[in-house]
């Protein structure tokens, strides 16, 4: 895998899927771009040593970088507005509200639990693939997923309707 051509081909071919994973982890497109860029820079440094498919290696970098970003996590601050924006149709608003409820609940989970759920339910990765990507055991993946789902079930801010959409 040592050539810059293969790296460029990999980046071109796999960036959209890796960007999606980064977004699902961060729920912010700018942070997702930063996360993917950081992972690709680190992968480039190790490109000559990667045997086989480099995607699991890059995903592992993304999960590890995401987990280390908790210290510099930006907190959203509400900005007051002089005029309220026009309201959209009620069904679109409620759909966005339900999605937002789920994202906020995911955001309250510990980073490892959130990463496990994102990789499992949004990326359709198997427990073994998640364990490999996160450098943890399959048993840890199972226990983290179980704990995360239990926390989501007990989260009073989530409605049953939000979880099923």
Steps between C-alpha positions, in 0.01 A plus 500: 500500500803729490421718200339841510282393205333227703444745785339750264281225353397390848414857606300558181309173528435478874476862621121529462438195722768603748354853506159353582647304792679811623173696484312230687762513774514880528157607368669808357621524139792730579623277781445195280720652231768575759474148639532338159788730400686419823447127447621517141811697598584238761428218254731660243781487756448127541396424141808292418439274800131425436441150365173413332191719516589836657140599580479325841829665594370846403170439684694400810697826477172693467346336807817556705532865395129558566537349848794729577317819398285518813729764655456748220137430424319815406174567684217643297380836630159631411496837330196723561327631189299816458245326276380143503549306176196379308373160610500209261226244459424320825588152370850612394555678828394200706721272290800724562409527867492120534834467322646771722374322812686186397820690412494686831449173687791344307708803590439438870646151476865440585715520186579128485133404527404756237773375265380140541140595417600713202719227355241229567173662404601772254797332333364142522829368629511163675609471861832354385558789258418752772735325742775513241432865413501608865775261619274345762361150551173377354372460855571866570314597184199299616506642853547858377210462256280351771581779746445767234163359396394474865590868552303598192198302622516678836553845348187694592554756225446234232151405401425149380407651164846660462678170550300322231545756222 
